[in-house]
Amino acid sequence: MYNDLNARRQKVFSAIVIFALLLFGVRLFFFQVVDAAEINKESESSMLVNRSVKAVRGEILDSAGNVLASTVITWDVNIDPVNVGPVVLDIDGQKISFTKEQTAEKLAGILRISTESILEKMTGEGRYANLKKSVSASTYNTIRELDIPWVYFDARQSRHYSYGAVAGNLIGFVGSDGSALAGLERTMNSCLAGSDGRESYVQGADLIKIPSSIQTLVPVKDGGDVVLTINADLQYAAQQEMAATVRRLKADWASAIVIEVKTGRILAAAEAPSVDPNRPGAVAERNRHSRIFQTAFEPGSILKPIAAATAVDVGKATPTTQVVAPDRLRMPWGQYINDSENHAPEKLTLTGVLKNSSNTGLVQIAGKVDSATRYDYMRKFGMGEKTGVNFEGESSGILTDYKGWDRMTDKVVMFGQGVSLTPIQTAMIYQAIANKGVRLSPVLVEGCQEKNNLVKTAVPAPVRVISENTSVQTMDMLEKVVELGPIGKTARIYGYRVGGKTGTAQIAEGSGYGRLHAVSFVGIAPVEDPQFVVAVTAYKSRTVSNSLGATPGFVKVMKQVLRTYKVPPSTTKSKKLPTEWK
């Protein structure tokens, strides 16, 4: 009976074991076959990583393709402390075992940091510790080739400006996080930035990416390149000259603009002090932007050719129109217009008025044109509105409607008071005079280039300001300023016919004017076939209070321009125009 009971128990136990095995077998079948795909998917998802793939920011190039701004890839070297341990490294073809301490010493030598600091970061239960940020490509490759399983890298983008401060005030700069902060970096960010992508991958237990698992979710689109009209060599030379001008005049700042007359292209836009985008914090905030586009002030006598050209264009005057110009002219309501110096009454033609920069002579001749017409011409010359160059923070200057002018403002606007202009607006006024009377929009950015396809910048339509005949007559008068003017003749360039105009503008302070001036000279060469405008300004000159402070800079920059573009010397003579009459 006992044996029968024992036999029955064994049968029951065997049945239970067999049932359990069958149950496990069935369950294993479901795991390995029926539910395998779902289980694998769940397992992978627990180790699945989604991450952003940073687009590479595009380059900024000068007109010749020289790289002014580029993106440099560096790497952060990181470790996973939890998985730190002995490793076997391939050293010159030999497999060599390294302890944790030996590995730390090896890394320290490559990274040029202390072994102790690495050992300290190797301890702990964390999954991340940074050994060093932003190492070079050579350092990255040296460590990567060691193939240490618990060392990994994060790519980091940084901006590099290979020409330093050359065009720095134009180019601008980016922040440490790559965000565009100033200048063309920000204005052209839509071209430069591109768009980030996304990818996913599966990582193993050691947190190493499994290469075969990488999937692109959103493709990355790298940024395009911004192509400028700037000539980097000419820009450098002009900046050097403006730095010398600031030192010589003890001025707050100085600028030089080079415009190609027939295209409106800006070949140089130099200013001093300048900013090196690699180290923007090294200069005061006020010197990190571009005054050429963003700072407006009363231009002074530089504006006189507008009033003269207007009078000629509407038939109220010619270059030989005569006037008696005293040093002080009483207005009908009792106020006075003064010239800059005391002198006996002068018998001048309109050409002589510009040559001597006579306020009293200009007011008498150009004042024959009604206010509404003069205002209309000032608008056509581009005053009171942005140039269309699309530079961030560009100022439109100030030109109030003529209906709001009082009696004195109506007169003084003719010689550059009661209005304000930026240096680029001033340069483009002379571009219009030189370009047969047609004002173009200045062009600083040629376009955005993606995969060798250049999408050119949209440019506003040209504006006919004065007739071609008036343009020629105005150029003839401006040439006499350089040939015969007391200050203008310091802007002569041997072998070339040059026209231009001086400007000594009082700087508004409070309700009146201070003792310092903005001195300027804008010149055009060669007069017989105008190719280039060079506009030089020095703001708050403390050693020279007239345009003698600006003409040396003009001469040096214009000479450099004529050499750079191989402009042949003039072979014709200037037109004979009287500047005085008897």
C-alpha positions, 0 to 999 in steps of 0.5 A, a space after each residue: 500500500 505504501 509503495 502504491 501511494 509513493 508511486 502515485 505521488 511520483 506520477 503526480 510530481 512528474 505530471 506537475 514537472 512535465 506541465 511546468 516544462 510544457 508551460 515554460 516551453 509554450 511561454 518561451 515559444 511566445 517570447 522567442 517567436 510570437 512576441 519576439 518582434 514586440 519584445 525586441 521593439 520594447 527593449 530597443 526603445 528603452 535604449 533608443 536615443 533621439 537627438 538633434 543634429 546641428 547644422 553647420 553655419 555657413 561662411 561669409 566671403 568677400 568678393 574674391 571668395 576669401 573666407 571672412 567668417 567660418 565655422 570650426 568644429 571642436 570636440 568636448 572629451 567626456 567619460 562615463 564614470 560608471 563604466 571606467 575600468 582597465 582597457 586594452 589599447 592598440 599602441 603602435 600595433 601592439 595590444 597593451 593592457 592599461 590600468 585605470 590610473 595608466 589610462 588617466 595618465 595617458 589622457 592627461 598627456 594628450 589633453 595637457 591637464 593633470 592626471 589627478 583631475 582626470 582620476 577625480 572625475 573617473 570616480 563616482 556613480 554618474 554617467 557623465 563627466 567632462 575632461 576638457 571642452 573644445 579640443 582641436 581636431 588633431 587632439 580629438 583624432 588622437 584620443 578617438 584612435 585609442 578606442 577607449 570604450 568609456 570615452 565619448 565626444 560631443 561636437 561643438 561649433 565655434 565661429 572663427 574670423 580669419 581676418 580678425 577686425 577686417 570688416 568686423 563692424 560689418 560682419 558682427 559676431 555670434 554668442 558662445 551658444 552660436 546665436 547671431 548677435 550683431 551685424 551681417 551674422 544676424 541680418 543674414 541669419 536666415 541664409 547662414 544658419 541652415 536648419 538642424 536635423 534629428 536622428 535616432 540610434 540604439 545604444 548598448 549597455 555600455 552607452 556606445 552608439 550602435 552604428 547600424 541602428 542610426 536612422 535619420 528622422 529629419 535631414 540636416 540642412 547646412 547653412 548657405 554662404 553669404 557673399 559680400 561685395 567687400 574687397 578684403 584687401 581694400 577694406 584692410 587698407 582703408 581701416 588702417 588709414 582710418 585708424 591713423 586718422 583717428 590718432 592724428 585728429 584725436 577724433 571719436 571715430 572715422 569712416 571711409 566708404 568706397 562705392 562703385 559708381 555704376 553698380 552701387 556695390 560697396 567695395 569697402 566700408 571701413 571704420 575705426 575704432 573697429 571690432 575683432 569678432 573673435 573678441 567683441 568684448 575687448 572693445 567698448 559696446 559703442 564700437 561694436 556696431 557700424 556707424 556707417 549705417 547706424 549713426 546720423 548727424 548733420 552733414 554740413 557743406 557736403 550737402 551743398 552740391 544737392 542745392 546747386 544741382 537742384 537749381 541747375 536741373 530746374 533751370 534756375 541757375 547754371 555753373 556760371 550764374 553770378 552772385 555777390 557773396 558777403 561773409 554775413 547775409 541779413 535775412 528779411 526777418 532780421 536773422 543772419 546767414 554767416 560764412 565760416 570766415 570773415 571776408 570782403 564781399 566776393 563776386 562768385 559764380 555758382 562754381 565759385 560758391 562751391 569752390 569757396 563753400 560760401 553759405 551766403 552765395 548758395 542761399 542767394 542762388 539755390 534759394 530761387 528754387 521753391 521749398 517744395 521743389 528743393 524738398 522733393 529733390 532731397 528726397 530723390 537723393 535718398 534723404 530721410 529714408 533708409 538706403 535699401 542696403 538692409 543692414 540691421 539698425 540702419 538709420 534713415 537720418 532726419 529730413 522733416 517735411 518742408 511744410 514744417 520748416 521755419 524760415 531759417 530752417 528753409 535756408 540752412 538745409 541748403 548747406 546741411 544744417 537742420 537735417 541729418 545723414 548717415 555716412 552711407 547716405 552721403 556717399 550715395 548722394 555723390 554716387 547719383 551725381 556721378 552716375 549720370 544723375 541716377 541713384 542706385 541702392 548700395 549693395 553690400 551683400 551680393 547674395 546667398 550661395 547654396 551648393 554653388 548656386 548664388 541667389 542674388 540680393 534683391 535691389 530696389 529700382 534705380 531712381 532718376 534724380 537729375 538729368 544727365 546734363 545736370 550731372 555733367 555740369 555738377 561734376 564740372 563744378 566739383 572738379 573745380 573744388 579740387 583744382 582750386 578750392 582752398 581746402 579741396 585742392 589738398 584732395 588732388 591725385 596726380 594724373 587723375 581728374 578728381 571732383 569732390 566737396 569738403 564738409 565741416 559740420 557743427 555737431 549739435 549739443 543740447 539746444 545749440 552746437 558744440 565746439 567740435 566738428 564732423 569733418 569730411 570729404 567726398 570725392 569722385 574719380 576719374 571725372 571724365 568717366 566716374 568709377 568710384 566714390 570715396 567718402 571720408 568722415 572724422 567725427 569730433 576732430 580735436 586737432 583740425 577743425 576743417 576738412 584738411 583733417 579728412 582729405 589726407 585719408 581720402 587721397 590715400 584710400 582713393 589712390 589705393 582704389 585706383 591701383 587696385 582696379 587698375 584705372 588708367 590715368 586721365 588723358 583729358 583736361 577739365 572744363 574751363 569754368 569761371 569761379 569769379 566775375 568782374 
